[in-house]
C-alpha cells in the first residue's frame, strides 16, 4: 500500500502535536472542610428530591401493570 506525502505530513503533524495536550502536573485541591460539608448538603438535597419521584414512578408502573379484568355490564332498557 502506497502512502502519499499528504498522509505522511498529516501523520507527522498529529504525532508531534499529541504531547501538547498532556497535563502539566497534578491539580491541587485546596477545598477545606466547609466546602465538603456544603457539597454533602447539596447531595442530601438531591437524594431527598429523587426518593419521592422514584417512589411515584414505581407506583405508576405498579398500577399500569395490574391486569384489569373486564366485567360484563348489564344494559337496562326503560
C-alpha positions, -999 to 999 in steps of 0.1 A, spaced: 0 0 0 15 33 -11 13 63 13 11 97 -2 31 126 10 -1 143 22 -8 113 46 28 113 58 26 150 66 -7 145 83 6 117 105 37 138 114 16 167 123 -8 147 145 21 127 161 41 158 171 11 177 184 -1 149 208 23 159 235 8 194 236 -24 180 251 -6 163 281 -13 176 315 14 197 331 10 183 366 -14 172 393 -42 196 401 -42 208 437 -74 207 456 -75 234 483 -110 226 494 -115 229 531 -139 211 554 -167 236 548 -166 230 511 -170 193 516 -199 199 541 -216 221 516 -212 195 488 -226 168 512 -256 190 520 -262 195 483 -261 158 477 -285 153 506 -310 177 490 -307 159 456 -313 125 472 -342 138 492 -358 151 460 -352 119 440 -367 95 465 -404 107 462 -400 109 424 -388 73 422 -415 61 445 -441 78 424 -427 63 392 -427 28 408 -463 34 419 -473 43 384 -456 13 370 -473 -10 395 -507 5 387 -502 1 349 -490 -35 354 -522 -47 371 -544 -68 349 -579 -53 350 -605 -79 341 -633 -66 320 -665 -70 340 -697 -77 320 -721 -48 321 -758 -52 321 -779 -29 300 -814 -20 312 -839 -6 288 -866 16 301 
